[in-house]
Amino acid sequence: MNKTKKIVIIDDEPDIQYTIREICLYAGWNPIVAKSSMDGYELCKVHHPNLVIVDYHMPDWDGLTTVKKIRQIDNTVSILVLTVDERQEIAEKFIAAGANDFAIKPIKSPDLISRIKINLKINEIQQKYAKEKQQIFIDKGISPATLSVICDYLIEQKEGLTIDEITSGLDLAYQTVHRYIQYLIEEGKIETLPIYGQLGRPKNKYKYSQKV
């Protein structure tokens, strides 16, 4: 049942705390609110949550430090970072530190619920890997659980997809999908299909390679 899914919310803004808590209660999850990163860290040690939602900008530890600290005590919990900064280089630092995904402020309830659902699924896979003594993280902060979710989705597709389309189909953040697509390209597991003749910034479509 959803009520067994514990979510620690780390944010110093009362309005955000309230909003996310109400969203979690509405969806049937068990929210645990922390007003500071240090409190959130201690709550994680006590409650062993399935998901931690961490604000990027905090008055004590910043989001990056918080992610690193939480990842040191729990290698299976999903970590979702709240941010207004959409830069890919910031996302790369968080992923390298152990974050699973991102949610962009301002928060929209349907989007956040979808984002939480996919990250709870990733947590279940990570817990399974831990029981089977498989790797929870591999090269450059890449999570095999997130990787399997993305690969399974791509394998199901008959045609190539843009990052925007993959993002929409999986309810993962653009920044997360971008990082994992780059990893899959490096590993030679997906084909890059350029889209020609479009105005604006050129885009690519990506297709899982059947040669793998």
C-alpha positions, -999 to +999 in steps of 0.1 A: +000+000+000+010+036-006+009+044+031+040+022+036+059+045+013+077+071+034+088+104+019+111+128+037+106+164+026+135+187+032+127+224+026+129+255+047+099+273+031+067+266+050+045+270+019+065+244+000+065+221+030+028+224+032+022+219-005+043+188-009+030+173+024-006+178+011+003+163-023+017+133-006-013+128+017-036+132-012-017+105-031-017+082-001+020+084+009+034+091+043+052+125+044+078+134+070+087+171+070+122+185+078+128+222+081+165+220+076+190+197+058+206+185+090+171+176+105+163+158+072+195+138+074+187+127+110+151+118+100+165+097+071+186+077+096+155+071+118+128+065+093+146+049+063+124+065+037+117+053+002+121+088-012+137+121-001+127+154-017+155+179-012+155+216-020+186+229-038+189+261-017+189+256+020+203+278+048+225+251+065+238+224+041+230+231+005+212+206-016+244+190-030+259+184+004+226+170+016+224+146-013+260+134-006+253+130+032+221+110+026+236+088+000+264+079+024+238+064+049+214+049+023+223+036-011+188+026-021+166+056-013+155+077-043+165+113-040+145+140-059+160+175-060+138+206-061+153+234-081+146+265-101+180+261-119+175+240-150+212+240-161+225+206-172+258+212-155+241+216-121+221+184-128+253+165-136+268+175-102+237+162-084+236+130-103+273+124-096+266+130-059+238+104-059+206+122-069+181+102-090+159+130-105+148+166-104+115+186-101+115+221-113+098+249-092+071+262-092+056+228-082+026+215-101+007+188-083+001+164-112+037+167-124+051+161-089+028+131-083+040+115-115+076+123-106+073+108-072+056+076-086+085+069-111+111+075-084+093+052-059+095+026-087+132+032-090+135+028-052+119-006-054+143-017-081+173-003-061+161-022-030+158-054-051+194-049-064+206-044-028+190-077-017+206-095-047+239-078-038+240-061-072+255-027-079+233+002-069+254+028-087+279+024-115+301+048-135+296+086-128+267+083-104+246+063-129+219+042-112+213+008-128+177+011-116+171+043-135+190+030-164+169-001-166+137+020-166+149+042-195+163+012-215+131-008-211+111+021-223+134+027-253+133-010-262+095-009-264+096+020-289+095+012-326+107+046-336+134+069-323+124+095-297+137+130-287+147+136-251+115+157-247+095+127-258+113+103-235+109+127-206+072+129-212+068+092-216+086+083-184+078+113-161+115+118-154+132+152-156+147+164-189+181+168-171+180+132-158+171+117-192+198+138-209+225+125-186+214+089-191+211+092-229+247+106-229+258+075-209+240+051-232+257+069-262+291+065-246+283+028-240+272+023-276+238+011-266+216+036-285+216+051-320+215+088-326+191+098-354+195+135-365+163+154-374+169+177-404+149+206-417+136+221-385+139+257-374+157+265-342+182+243-323+187+210-340+174+180-322+182+143-323+161+112-318+174+082-300+167+045-306+179+015-286+204-003-307+193-038-316+230-047-321+235-046-283 
